[in-house]
Amino acid sequence: MRSSPSQHVASSRRGPAALPWLLLALDGLLVVGFAALGNRSHESGLALADVSGTAAPFLLGLLISSLAVRFWRHPSRLWPDAVLVILGTVALGMTARVFSGSGGAEWSFVLVALGVLSILLIGRRMLSGWLLRLRSTQRG
């Protein structure tokens, strides 16, 4: 039975649980970057309170979706994990924005959020998956 690249990294010196959590933190930083870009383009402010207020609903959606797919098992898997995480991040993020009163969920914003977060979160998984495969071929 052949082990996956994430299993190789999980058995490295960092410990079995370190890498998936670091990758989730990187996903969180990408979501914060998305929020900062959105605030900048709409002149909503780049202060910590402004960006965190925009990012918080999406970070909540990212966390819930990532836990739902058990991200620690395959932190770089595209299908179905990345797709479900992206859809969950956007759907839960928009829902949280509406219910918290921090903003609306116009279709244009939903589509932009879906597009930008798809590029960022799939891009991270593609890059980290490639690096994990590269590392495992160099070891083996």
C-alpha distance (Angstrom), angle and dihedral (degrees) to the residues before:
residue distance angle dihedral
M1 . . .
R2 3.78 . .
S3 3.80 118.5 .
S4 3.77 122.6 -134.0
P5 3.82 122.8 -114.1
S6 3.80 90.7 -110.1
Q7 3.81 89.0 57.4
H8 3.80 89.8 54.1
V9 3.77 91.4 52.8
A10 3.78 91.7 42.7
S11 3.79 89.6 58.6
S12 3.79 93.3 49.4
R13 3.80 125.1 106.5
R14 3.81 92.7 -83.9
G15 3.77 92.5 71.0
P16 3.76 131.7 -108.9
A17 3.81 97.6 -80.0
A18 3.81 102.7 41.2
L19 3.81 103.3 82.2
P20 3.82 100.3 50.7
W21 3.81 90.7 50.2
L22 3.80 91.3 48.1
L23 3.80 89.6 51.1
L24 3.81 90.6 48.9
A25 3.81 88.5 51.8
L26 3.81 88.5 51.1
D27 3.81 89.2 51.5
G28 3.81 87.3 52.0
L29 3.80 90.9 52.3
L30 3.79 89.4 50.9
V31 3.81 89.7 53.0
V32 3.81 90.0 49.9
G33 3.82 88.6 49.7
F34 3.81 89.4 51.8
A35 3.81 89.6 51.8
A36 3.80 92.6 47.8
L37 3.82 91.8 50.1
G38 3.79 90.1 49.0
N39 3.79 92.2 49.3
R40 3.79 91.1 48.0
S41 3.79 94.3 49.9
H42 3.81 91.6 48.2
E43 3.81 94.7 39.9
S44 3.79 90.7 -121.4
G45 3.78 94.6 141.8
L46 3.77 135.0 -92.6
A47 3.79 98.5 -132.1
L48 3.78 115.3 126.2
A49 3.81 91.7 -106.5
D50 3.82 91.8 50.6
V51 3.80 95.9 49.0
S52 3.80 94.7 40.6
G53 3.80 90.3 49.7
T54 3.79 90.3 54.2
A55 3.80 95.0 41.7
A56 3.82 99.4 43.4
P57 3.82 98.3 80.3
F58 3.80 91.2 47.8
L59 3.80 92.5 45.8
L60 3.79 88.1 53.1
G61 3.81 89.8 50.2
L62 3.81 90.7 47.6
L63 3.79 92.5 51.1
I64 3.80 95.4 46.8
S65 3.81 92.9 44.9
S66 3.79 93.2 46.1
L67 3.79 92.0 50.5
A68 3.81 90.3 47.3
V69 3.82 92.0 57.4
R70 3.81 92.0 41.9
F71 3.78 91.7 -119.9
W72 3.81 93.0 -168.6
R73 3.81 90.6 70.6
H74 3.83 96.5 58.6
P75 3.82 110.0 3.7
S76 3.81 94.0 176.0
R77 3.80 102.2 39.6
L78 3.80 113.4 128.3
W79 3.80 101.0 -164.7
P80 2.91 122.6 78.3
D81 3.81 98.7 -18.0
A82 3.83 101.0 58.5
V83 3.79 92.7 41.9
L84 3.81 92.6 50.8
V85 3.81 92.4 44.7
I86 3.80 91.9 50.8
L87 3.79 94.3 46.4
G88 3.81 91.1 45.2
T89 3.80 93.4 46.7
V90 3.79 92.1 52.8
A91 3.82 97.2 39.4
L92 3.80 95.5 45.3
G93 3.81 92.1 39.3
M94 3.80 92.6 53.2
T95 3.79 91.6 44.5
A96 3.80 91.5 50.5
R97 3.83 90.7 48.4
V98 3.80 91.7 53.6
F99 3.82 96.6 44.1
S100 3.80 94.1 44.2
G101 3.79 92.0 49.6
S102 3.80 91.5 -125.4
G103 3.79 94.2 122.4
G104 3.73 148.6 -35.6
A105 3.77 133.8 -89.3
E106 3.80 104.7 -130.7
W107 3.80 113.8 176.5
S108 3.78 91.7 -115.1
F109 3.80 90.5 56.1
V110 3.81 92.2 45.5
L111 3.82 90.5 52.8
V112 3.81 93.9 45.7
A113 3.81 91.6 47.5
L114 3.80 90.5 47.9
G115 3.80 92.2 49.4
V116 3.80 98.1 44.2
L117 3.81 95.7 42.2
S118 3.81 90.1 46.4
I119 3.79 91.2 55.2
L120 3.80 93.3 44.9
L121 3.81 98.9 43.3
I122 3.80 96.8 39.1
G123 3.80 89.6 44.4
R124 3.81 90.9 53.7
R125 3.80 91.2 49.9
M126 3.78 92.9 47.4
L127 3.80 92.2 49.5
S128 3.81 95.9 44.1
G129 3.82 91.3 44.4
W130 3.79 90.6 51.5
L131 3.82 91.7 48.0
L132 3.81 91.1 48.6
R133 3.81 91.4 50.2
L134 3.80 90.7 46.8
R135 3.78 90.9 50.4
S136 3.80 93.3 48.2
T137 3.83 92.6 50.0
Q138 3.80 90.7 50.3
R139 3.81 90.4 51.7
G140 3.78 96.3 43.9
